[in-house]
Amino acid sequence: MIVVAVMAVMAAAVVPALSSLTGADARRGAGELAGSLRYLFDTAALRYATCRMVLDLDARTFGAECAPHLAGVVRDDGRGGKQGAADQGDLEDRFPDEKDADRRRLLARTRFGGFTDRLLSKRELPGKTAIREVRVEGRSEPITQGTAYVHFFPGGQAERAVIELADGDSVYTIVVEPFTGRARVVSGVVKDAP
């Protein structure tokens, strides 16, 4: 019985290390995230709502948020200013991870809330898998820390995005297509920037 107990402890220690070496955790995480992205694309189109996938790079989690209606767009007020514009310093404090001033104003006008669906509940990536980089259409620099968003719109469109997941040397990239919502998983790094 002692030999069996020692063998069980050794097996329990080897399995996580083995899945890290084979890239199984990164592959599983990429599959889960890609499925969630596809599901959120369909949900936004069917509910005629603006939704977004929230990717927390520091906490290694992802989850969905939706606005109860169409998300507002900041428009020019005709005098060179923006309607409903808040103080620039206030917006920088509220959205420290967002560098683009127009996106900060848009975020201030939308009311995204947690999306309650058991298929899209907030999840942590498996094992030691991490989101290494997120490139989103319209942003000049990739996001490597903090929070990144991939938006899905009511008309059946999405922001084109490239999301890299890594676990050790194993890298998988998810490419989100803007018109079909297809989220394909590719082994390795995809250099195609949105």
N, C-alpha and C positions, 0 to 999 in steps of 0.2 A: 504494500500500500504506500510505503514511503517513496519507492521508486516511481510509482504512478503519479503521486503528488508532485514530485520534483519535475517529472516530464511535463505535467500540465502547466506548472509555473514557467518552465522554459518555453513551452509553446505559446503561452500568453504573451511573453516578452518578444518573441520572434515575429508574430503575425503583424503588429503595427510597423515594425521596421521593414518587413518584407513588402507590405503594401506601399510604403514610402519609396522603396527602391524600384518597384515595378511601375509606379505612377498610377496605381489603382485609385488612390484617393483623389488625385487631380482629375483623372478621367471621370470618376463618379461625380465630383463637384461640377465639372463642366457640363455633364449631362443634365444634372438637376437644374443648374442655372439656365441652360438653353431651353429646357422644357418650361420653366417658369416664365421666361421672356416670351415664348410663343403663346403661352396661355394668357399672359397679360395683354398682348397685342389683340387677341381675339376678344377678350373681355372689354377692352376700351372700345372696340368697334361695335360690339353687340349692345353695350350699355350707353353708347354715345357719350362717353366721358373721357376726360383726359387723365391718363394714368402715368405713373413713372415707377421704374424699378430703382430702388435705393440700394446702392452698393457701398457699404462701409468698408473701406480698404483697411483701416486700422483694426477694426473688430473682427474682420473676416466674415461678415454677415451680408445677407441680402434679403430684401422684403419689398412689398408693393405698397404704393399709396395711390389714391385716386381723388380727384376733385369731384364734388357732387354734380357738376355741370361742366360746360366748356370753360377752360381756363382763360382768363383775361389776357389781352395783349396790350402792351403799353403803346399808345399812339401819340403822335405829335399833336400838340394843342394849337398849332398854327402860329404861335409866337416864338417858336424855337425851343420851347420847353416841353415837358412831358406831362400829360394829364395824370393827376394823382401821384405826382412824384414826391417822394419823401426825401428828407435830408440825406445827402450822400453818405455822411459819416454814420448816421443811424443804420442805413442799409449795409454798410461795411461791417458794423458790429453784429447785426442780425445774421448775416450770411458771410462769415469770414472765409469760407472755402471757395466762394465764388469771386473770381477776379473781374469778370465782365460786368460793367455797370448796367447795361441793358438787361442782362439776365437777372441781376439783383432786383431791379425794378419789377420784372415779370414775376419773380418768386414772391415778392411782397404783395402782389395783387392776387395771387392764386391761393386757394384754401385747400391744400392737399391734406388728406387725413389717412389714417391707417386703413388698410383694405382688409376686411375680415372675410377671409375665405380659407378654408383648411388647406387647400392646395397651394396657396400663396402666402402662407404664414411666414413670419421672419425666421430665417434659418442660418445656422453657422455652417461654413464649408467643412467638409470632412477632413479628419486628420490634421496635418499641418499645411493643407492647401491654402494659398493666399491669392488674393487678387493683386497681381503685380502692376497692371497698368490698364487704364481705360481711356480710349480715344473716342470722342463723340463728335459727330458732324457739327460744324460751326465753332468749335473750340480750336485754337491754334496750338495749344500745348496739351500733352497727355496728362491725365490725372494719375498721380502715383501715391497720394496719401489723402486722408480725409474722406469725404463723401462724394460719390459721383452719381449722376442721375441719367437714366435712359428713358426718354419720354415716348409715350404712345398716344396717338391722337384719335378722335372720334371717327374721322373719315377713313379709317383703315390705313393709317400711315404711322411710321415710327422714325425716330432719329436713327441715322446710320451710326452704328457703334462697333468697336472692336474691343473685346475684353480678354485680357491675358490672365490665365490662372496658372500657378506654378506650385509644385511640391518638389523641392530639391531640384534635380536636373530635368524633371518632367514638366513640360509646358504644353498647355492646350489653349487654343484661342477660339473665342466665340465671335462670330461675325453676324450682326443683326442687319438684315436687309430692310430698307425703308418702306418699300411698297407692298411687300408680301408678308413682312413680319417673320420671315424665316430666320431662325437662329441656328446656323450651322457650326458644328464643332470641328476644328482643324487641329491636327497634331502639329505642335511646333509654333513658331512665331509667324504671324502674318504681317508683312510690311505695308500692306495696303492701308493707307490712312484714310479716314472718312473725310 
